[in-house]
Every structure is written in C-alpha cells, then in structure tokens.
Amino acid sequence: MPLEIEKKYLVLPQQLDQHIQLDQYPHKPMVQGYLASSDLAVIRIRVAQDRGRLTIKQRGAGIKRIEVERDLSLEEAYELLSLCGSKKVEKQRYYIVYDKYTIELDIFLGENAGLMIAEVEFGDEEEANAFDPPEWFSAEVSGDLRYYNHYLSEHPYSSWKAT
C-alpha cells in the first residue's frame, strides 16, 4: 500500500519575506474538495491547473499515512468537485527546492487566507526525523489536525485563528 511520509510546518509572513522571493519559484493554483470522510479515511478531489486528481488518504495525526491517488479528466474532477458543496480549500502552491527536498508551500486563499503551511515529503520515517528545517519555518504542526486541509474545509482558519 502506498504510504505518504510528510511533515508540516507553519510559515509566518515575516519569516518568509526575509528569506524567500516567491516570484522566482514555480507555483499553481489549487482547489480541493472533500467528498466523504470517516474516522479512517478522507476522499479528496483536487484540481490544479489542467489536472484533476482523486485521493483517498488515511485519516489521523502523524507523519505516516496511507495515500492512494488516481488521475481524473478535468471534466470528471470538476463534476465531482461540484458535489463537495462548501467543503473546499483554495490555495496557491509554491515548489521550493531546499537541499535534496522540494518544499510545497501552500498559501491559502478565501476563508483560510492568512495561513501558510509548508510540507516536506520523505522516503522513510528515519529521514523525516533527521530533517533539519530551514530557518524560515515556524512550528511543526504535523500532528495537529487543525492544519489538515480536510479540517480547514469544515473549520476555516478565519473562524479560529485568533483563539
């Protein structure tokens, strides 16, 4: 079964601005919708530019989760996305090379505006545990469910960021 081993970090605007010029990195807009969720898994639809994707992802906190993805036509993806109602997240994703890794920096839009999360994927847990993040990363939030996109689709950042 395919596994995703990933760490998530908050990024604060002032830290980012001091270290990174975003306009020099490739990026693309994304919209993600959530068709279903249970205590075990989440079913997500993603449209990123000209590509649709269906993902089934194990639910739960931590850096290691089962993840299965399949390509969809844009027509299929938009049709399924329409079934998600308001359970959507919009963001701009930047791809930043750091050492041997590609950092995926998500700058959220809409009701999640103001939130920036960096994700880094690893080959195994040992590599993840040895990772030395760049100085512009803030707190690690890998195990904090509030920062999972599915949670943000139901509980937008704008509704709880001040608490």
Accessible surface in RSA format (square Angstrom, percent):
REM  Atomic radii and reference values for relative SASA: ProtOr
REM  Chains: A
REM  Algorithm: Lee & Richards
REM  Probe-radius: 1.40
REM  Slices: 20
REM RES _ NUM      All-atoms   Total-Side   Main-Chain    Non-polar    All polar
REM                ABS   REL    ABS   REL    ABS   REL    ABS   REL    ABS   REL
RES MET A   1   165.18  85.5  94.74  62.7  70.43 167.7  97.30  82.7  67.87  89.9
RES PRO A   2    78.11  56.9  65.42  59.6  12.69  46.1  77.36  63.9   0.75   4.7
RES LEU A   3    91.75  51.1  56.96  40.7  34.79  87.5  57.46  40.4  34.29  92.3
RES GLU A   4    12.92   7.4   9.27   7.0   3.65   8.7   5.52  10.7   7.40   6.0
RES ILE A   5    14.75   8.4  11.88   8.9   2.87   6.9  11.88   8.6   2.87   7.8
RES GLU A   6    11.89   6.8   8.66   6.6   3.23   7.7   2.68   5.2   9.21   7.5
RES LYS A   7    22.35  10.9  22.35  13.7   0.00   0.0   4.26   3.8  18.08  19.3
RES LYS A   8     9.72   4.7   9.72   6.0   0.00   0.0   5.44   4.9   4.28   4.6
RES TYR A   9     9.73   4.5   9.73   5.5   0.00   0.0   6.61   5.0   3.12   3.9
RES LEU A  10    32.57  18.1  32.57  23.3   0.00   0.0  32.57  22.9   0.00   0.0
RES VAL A  11     4.75   3.1   0.00   0.0   4.75  11.4   0.00   0.0   4.75  12.9
RES LEU A  12    70.11  39.0  70.11  50.2   0.00   0.0  70.11  49.2   0.00   0.0
RES PRO A  13    67.32  49.1  67.32  61.4   0.00   0.0  67.32  55.6   0.00   0.0
RES GLN A  14   106.62  59.6 101.14  73.9   5.48  13.0  52.92 112.6  53.70  40.7
RES GLN A  15    48.96  27.4  48.67  35.6   0.29   0.7  17.96  38.2  31.00  23.5
RES LEU A  16     5.18   2.9   5.18   3.7   0.00   0.0   5.18   3.6   0.00   0.0
RES ASP A  17   106.42  74.5  83.51  83.1  22.92  54.2  29.05  68.4  77.37  77.2
RES GLN A  18   137.88  77.1 100.43  73.4  37.45  89.2  39.39  83.8  98.49  74.7
RES HIS A  19    77.83  42.5  44.41  30.9  33.42  85.5  29.17  30.1  48.65  56.6
RES ILE A  20    23.22  13.2  12.97   9.7  10.25  24.7  15.01  10.8   8.21  22.3
RES GLN A  21   122.44  68.5 120.58  88.1   1.86   4.4  38.06  81.0  84.37  64.0
RES LEU A  22    36.06  20.1  31.06  22.2   4.99  12.6  31.06  21.8   4.99  13.4
RES ASP A  23   126.54  88.6  94.07  93.6  32.47  76.8  46.31 109.0  80.23  80.0
RES GLN A  24   120.00  67.1  84.30  61.6  35.70  85.0  37.04  78.8  82.96  62.9
RES TYR A  25    44.47  20.8  39.92  22.7   4.55  11.8  21.64  16.3  22.84  28.2
RES PRO A  26    91.64  66.8  79.04  72.1  12.59  45.8  90.75  74.9   0.88   5.5
RES HIS A  27    84.55  46.2  64.92  45.1  19.63  50.2  36.55  37.7  47.99  55.8
RES LYS A  28    44.66  21.8  44.56  27.3   0.10   0.2   8.53   7.7  36.13  38.5
RES PRO A  29    69.35  50.5  67.89  61.9   1.45   5.3  68.13  56.3   1.21   7.5
RES MET A  30    10.69   5.5   3.82   2.5   6.87  16.4   6.87   5.8   3.82   5.1
RES VAL A  31    31.58  20.8  31.18  28.2   0.40   1.0  31.18  27.1   0.40   1.1
RES GLN A  32     0.01   0.0   0.01   0.0   0.00   0.0   0.01   0.0   0.00   0.0
RES GLY A  33     0.00   0.0   0.00   N/A   0.00   0.0   0.00   0.0   0.00   0.0
RES TYR A  34     9.29   4.3   6.42   3.7   2.87   7.5   4.87   3.7   4.42   5.4
RES LEU A  35    59.53  33.2  29.12  20.8  30.41  76.4  30.12  21.2  29.41  79.2
RES ALA A  36    51.08  47.0  40.63  62.7  10.45  23.8  51.00  71.8   0.08   0.2
RES SER A  37    48.80  41.2  14.26  19.0  34.54  79.6   3.07   6.5  45.73  64.1
RES SER A  38    58.32  49.3  47.04  62.8  11.29  26.0  51.40 109.5   6.92   9.7
RES ASP A  39   137.47  96.3 113.45 112.9  24.02  56.8  33.68  79.3 103.79 103.5
RES LEU A  40   140.20  78.1 135.36  96.8   4.84  12.2 137.08  96.3   3.12   8.4
RES ALA A  41    29.82  27.4  26.78  41.3   3.05   6.9  26.84  37.8   2.98   7.9
RES VAL A  42    12.14   8.0  12.04  10.9   0.10   0.2  12.04  10.5   0.10   0.3
RES ILE A  43    56.01  31.9  56.01  41.7   0.00   0.0  56.01  40.3   0.00   0.0
RES ARG A  44    15.40   6.5  15.40   7.9   0.00   0.0   3.52   4.8  11.88   7.2
RES ILE A  45     0.00   0.0   0.00   0.0   0.00   0.0   0.00   0.0   0.00   0.0
RES ARG A  46    32.16  13.5  32.10  16.4   0.06   0.2   5.70   7.8  26.46  16.0
RES VAL A  47     5.82   3.8   4.13   3.7   1.69   4.1   4.13   3.6   1.69   4.6
RES ALA A  48     6.40   5.9   5.07   7.8   1.34   3.0   5.07   7.1   1.34   3.5
RES GLN A  49   106.22  59.4  79.50  58.1  26.72  63.6  30.65  65.2  75.57  57.3
RES ASP A  50   117.42  82.3  97.79  97.3  19.63  46.4  33.53  78.9  83.90  83.7
RES ARG A  51   112.25  47.1 107.56  54.8   4.68  11.1  41.81  57.1  70.44  42.7
RES GLY A  52     0.03   0.0   0.00   N/A   0.03   0.0   0.00   0.0   0.03   0.1
RES ARG A  53    49.00  20.6  49.00  25.0   0.00   0.0   9.26  12.7  39.74  24.1
RES LEU A  54    45.17  25.2  44.60  31.9   0.56   1.4  44.60  31.3   0.56   1.5
RES THR A  55     0.13   0.1   0.10   0.1   0.03   0.1   0.11   0.1   0.02   0.0
RES ILE A  56    76.66  43.6  75.86  56.5   0.80   1.9  75.86  54.6   0.80   2.2
RES LYS A  57    30.39  14.8  30.34  18.6   0.05   0.1  14.72  13.2  15.67  16.7
RES GLN A  58    73.26  41.0  68.69  50.2   4.56  10.9  12.94  27.5  60.32  45.7
RES ARG A  59    86.04  36.1  74.84  38.2  11.20  26.7  12.61  17.2  73.43  44.5
RES GLY A  60    28.36  35.0   0.00   N/A  28.36  35.0  28.12  77.2   0.24   0.5
RES ALA A  61    61.04  56.1  29.73  45.9  31.31  71.2  29.73  41.9  31.31  82.9
RES GLY A  62    30.24  37.3   0.00   N/A  30.24  37.3  26.01  71.4   4.23   9.5
RES ILE A  63    28.89  16.4  22.98  17.1   5.91  14.2  24.08  17.3   4.81  13.1
RES LYS A  64    95.44  46.6  76.43  46.9  19.01  45.3  30.92  27.8  64.52  68.7
RES ARG A  65    21.55   9.0  21.06  10.7   0.49   1.2   4.98   6.8  16.57  10.0
RES ILE A  66    64.23  36.5  64.22  47.8   0.01   0.0  64.22  46.2   0.01   0.0
RES GLU A  67    26.48  15.2  22.08  16.7   4.40  10.5   1.72   3.3  24.76  20.2
RES VAL A  68    34.62  22.8  32.75  29.6   1.87   4.5  33.50  29.1   1.12   3.0
RES GLU A  69    49.42  28.4  36.02  27.3  13.40  31.9   5.65  10.9  43.77  35.7
RES ARG A  70   147.37  61.9 145.05  73.9   2.32   5.5  59.37  81.1  88.00  53.3
RES ASP A  71    95.15  66.6  71.12  70.8  24.03  56.8  29.41  69.2  65.74  65.6
RES LEU A  72    32.93  18.3  19.86  14.2  13.07  32.8  23.64  16.6   9.29  25.0
RES SER A  73    58.83  49.7  43.60  58.2  15.23  35.1  51.24 109.1   7.59  10.6
RES LEU A  74    63.17  35.2  57.10  40.9   6.07  15.3  57.12  40.1   6.05  16.3
RES GLU A  75   136.82  78.6 124.63  94.3  12.20  29.0  49.36  95.5  87.46  71.4
RES GLU A  76    88.80  51.0  84.43  63.9   4.38  10.4  33.07  64.0  55.73  45.5
RES ALA A  77     0.00   0.0   0.00   0.0   0.00   0.0   0.00   0.0   0.00   0.0
RES TYR A  78   115.14  53.8 109.38  62.2   5.76  15.0  79.39  59.7  35.75  44.1
RES GLU A  79   115.94  66.6 108.88  82.4   7.06  16.8  40.82  79.0  75.12  61.3
RES LEU A  80    51.45  28.7  51.45  36.8   0.00   0.0  51.45  36.1   0.00   0.0
RES LEU A  81    10.62   5.9  10.61   7.6   0.01   0.0  10.62   7.5   0.00   0.0
RES SER A  82    76.75  64.9  49.30  65.8  27.45  63.2  43.57  92.8  33.18  46.5
RES LEU A  83   126.76  70.6  96.22  68.8  30.55  76.8 100.18  70.4  26.59  71.5
RES CYS A  84     7.98   6.0   0.00   0.0   7.98  18.7   2.67   6.8   5.30   5.7
RES GLY A  85    45.41  56.0   0.00   N/A  45.41  56.0  41.59 114.1   3.82   8.6
RES SER A  86   105.60  89.2  78.42 104.7  27.19  62.6  54.84 116.8  50.76  71.1
RES LYS A  87    82.96  40.5  82.96  50.9   0.00   0.0  42.85  38.6  40.10  42.7
RES LYS A  88    74.66  36.4  60.18  36.9  14.48  34.5  24.47  22.0  50.19  53.5
RES VAL A  89     1.40   0.9   0.00   0.0   1.40   3.4   1.40   1.2   0.00   0.0
RES GLU A  90    91.01  52.3  88.62  67.0   2.40   5.7  10.12  19.6  80.89  66.0
RES LYS A  91     0.28   0.1   0.03   0.0   0.25   0.6   0.00   0.0   0.28   0.3
RES GLN A  92    42.07  23.5  42.07  30.7   0.00   0.0   6.06  12.9  36.01  27.3
RES ARG A  93    10.63   4.5  10.63   5.4   0.00   0.0   0.00   0.0  10.63   6.4
RES TYR A  94    28.81  13.4  28.81  16.4   0.00   0.0   0.80   0.6  28.01  34.5
RES TYR A  95    51.12  23.9  49.10  27.9   2.02   5.3  43.28  32.5   7.84   9.7
RES ILE A  96     2.95   1.7   2.95   2.2   0.00   0.0   2.95   2.1   0.00   0.0
RES VAL A  97   111.73  73.5  94.59  85.6  17.14  41.3  94.59  82.2  17.14  46.5
RES TYR A  98    61.13  28.5  57.80  32.9   3.33   8.7  42.80  32.2  18.33  22.6
RES ASP A  99   121.11  84.8  82.24  81.9  38.87  91.9  18.53  43.6 102.58 102.3
RES LYS A 100   158.77  77.5 117.28  72.0  41.49  98.8  85.02  76.5  73.75  78.6
RES TYR A 101    26.74  12.5  21.75  12.4   4.98  13.0  17.56  13.2   9.17  11.3
RES THR A 102    68.51  48.7  54.69  55.4  13.83  32.9  27.68  37.2  40.83  61.7
RES ILE A 103     0.04   0.0   0.04   0.0   0.00   0.0   0.04   0.0   0.00   0.0
RES GLU A 104    38.80  22.3  38.80  29.4   0.00   0.0   4.23   8.2  34.57  28.2
RES LEU A 105     0.00   0.0   0.00   0.0   0.00   0.0   0.00   0.0   0.00   0.0
RES ASP A 106     0.42   0.3   0.42   0.4   0.00   0.0   0.00   0.0   0.42   0.4
RES ILE A 107    39.28  22.4  39.28  29.3   0.00   0.0  39.28  28.3   0.00   0.0
RES PHE A 108     3.64   1.8   1.03   0.6   2.61   6.8   1.03   0.6   2.61   7.5
RES LEU A 109    77.33  43.1  74.95  53.6   2.38   6.0  75.51  53.0   1.82   4.9
RES GLY A 110    54.31  67.0   0.00   N/A  54.31  67.0  34.99  96.0  19.32  43.3
RES GLU A 111   116.61  66.9 106.24  80.4  10.37  24.7  42.21  81.6  74.40  60.7
RES ASN A 112     5.88   4.1   5.88   5.7   0.00   0.0   0.00   0.0   5.88   5.7
RES ALA A 113    49.28  45.3  44.16  68.2   5.11  11.6  44.46  62.6   4.82  12.8
RES GLY A 114    56.66  69.9   0.00   N/A  56.66  69.9  35.02  96.1  21.64  48.5
RES LEU A 115     3.56   2.0   2.82   2.0   0.74   1.9   3.41   2.4   0.15   0.4
RES MET A 116    15.82   8.2  13.81   9.1   2.01   4.8   7.61   6.5   8.21  10.9
RES ILE A 117     1.78   1.0   1.78   1.3   0.00   0.0   1.78   1.3   0.00   0.0
RES ALA A 118     0.00   0.0   0.00   0.0   0.00   0.0   0.00   0.0   0.00   0.0
RES GLU A 119    11.88   6.8  11.00   8.3   0.88   2.1   0.63   1.2  11.25   9.2
RES VAL A 120     1.07   0.7   0.57   0.5   0.50   1.2   1.07   0.9   0.00   0.0
RES GLU A 121    91.96  52.8  77.89  58.9  14.06  33.5  27.02  52.3  64.94  53.0
RES PHE A 122    16.10   8.1   0.00   0.0  16.10  41.9   4.21   2.6  11.88  34.0
RES GLY A 123    66.77  82.3   0.00   N/A  66.77  82.3  36.64 100.6  30.13  67.5
RES ASP A 124    72.20  50.6  72.20  71.9   0.00   0.0  28.37  66.8  43.83  43.7
RES GLU A 125    72.37  41.5  70.02  53.0   2.35   5.6  16.90  32.7  55.47  45.3
RES GLU A 126   142.77  82.0 134.63 101.9   8.14  19.4  50.74  98.1  92.03  75.1
RES GLU A 127    41.66  23.9  34.39  26.0   7.27  17.3  21.81  42.2  19.86  16.2
RES ALA A 128     0.00   0.0   0.00   0.0   0.00   0.0   0.00   0.0   0.00   0.0
RES ASN A 129   105.91  73.0  77.91  75.3  28.00  67.4  26.46  63.7  79.45  76.8
RES ALA A 130    83.01  76.3  48.44  74.8  34.57  78.6  60.59  85.3  22.42  59.4
RES PHE A 131    18.72   9.4   1.94   1.2  16.78  43.7   6.04   3.7  12.68  36.3
RES ASP A 132   111.35  78.0 104.18 103.7   7.16  16.9  34.19  80.5  77.16  76.9
RES PRO A 133    48.08  35.0  36.32  33.1  11.76  42.8  36.32  30.0  11.76  73.1
RES PRO A 134    11.27   8.2   4.72   4.3   6.56  23.8   9.12   7.5   2.16  13.4
RES GLU A 135   134.80  77.4 108.03  81.7  26.77  63.7  45.14  87.3  89.66  73.2
RES TRP A 136    11.68   4.7  11.65   5.6   0.03   0.1   5.17   2.8   6.51  10.6
RES PHE A 137    14.25   7.1   1.31   0.8  12.94  33.7   1.31   0.8  12.94  37.0
RES SER A 138    37.76  31.9  17.72  23.6  20.04  46.2   8.71  18.5  29.05  40.7
RES ALA A 139    56.29  51.8  43.11  66.5  13.19  30.0  54.47  76.7   1.82   4.8
RES GLU A 140    83.78  48.1  54.67  41.4  29.11  69.3  21.93  42.4  61.85  50.5
RES VAL A 141    11.66   7.7   8.93   8.1   2.73   6.6  11.66  10.1   0.00   0.0
RES SER A 142     7.66   6.5   5.24   7.0   2.42   5.6   5.91  12.6   1.75   2.5
RES GLY A 143    45.86  56.6   0.00   N/A  45.86  56.6  22.82  62.6  23.04  51.6
RES ASP A 144    41.38  29.0  33.87  33.7   7.51  17.8  19.86  46.7  21.53  21.5
RES LEU A 145    87.45  48.7  84.47  60.4   2.98   7.5  84.47  59.3   2.98   8.0
RES ARG A 146    94.12  39.5  94.06  47.9   0.05   0.1  35.68  48.8  58.43  35.4
RES TYR A 147    16.86   7.9  16.53   9.4   0.32   0.8   0.81   0.6  16.05  19.8
RES TYR A 148    18.62   8.7  18.27  10.4   0.36   0.9  16.93  12.7   1.69   2.1
RES ASN A 149    16.20  11.2  13.16  12.7   3.04   7.3   3.13   7.5  13.07  12.6
RES HIS A 150    14.78   8.1  13.11   9.1   1.67   4.3  10.41  10.7   4.37   5.1
RES TYR A 151    64.39  30.1  63.25  36.0   1.14   3.0  35.91  27.0  28.49  35.1
RES LEU A 152     0.67   0.4   0.00   0.0   0.67   1.7   0.00   0.0   0.67   1.8
RES SER A 153     9.65   8.2   0.00   0.0   9.65  22.2   0.57   1.2   9.08  12.7
RES GLU A 154    68.39  39.3  41.07  31.1  27.32  65.0  18.45  35.7  49.94  40.8
RES HIS A 155    76.83  42.0  75.05  52.2   1.78   4.6  44.55  45.9  32.29  37.6
RES PRO A 156    24.30  17.7  24.30  22.1   0.00   0.0  24.30  20.1   0.00   0.0
RES TYR A 157    37.73  17.6  37.73  21.5   0.00   0.0   4.09   3.1  33.65  41.5
RES SER A 158    62.57  52.9  38.51  51.4  24.06  55.4  28.91  61.6  33.66  47.2
RES SER A 159    81.27  68.7  42.71  57.0  38.57  88.8  46.17  98.3  35.11  49.2
RES TRP A 160    28.78  11.6  27.16  13.1   1.63   3.8  28.59  15.2   0.19   0.3
RES LYS A 161   109.02  53.2  83.05  51.0  25.97  61.8  45.39  40.9  63.63  67.8
RES ALA A 162   104.65  96.2  63.07  97.3  41.58  94.6  73.61 103.7  31.04  82.2
RES THR A 163   140.33  99.8  81.96  83.1  58.37 139.1 103.55 139.1  36.78  55.6
END  Absolute sums over single chains surface
CHAIN  1 A     8751.4       6936.9       1814.5       4591.5       4159.9
END  Absolute sums over all chains
TOTAL          8751.4       6936.9       1814.5       4591.5       4159.9
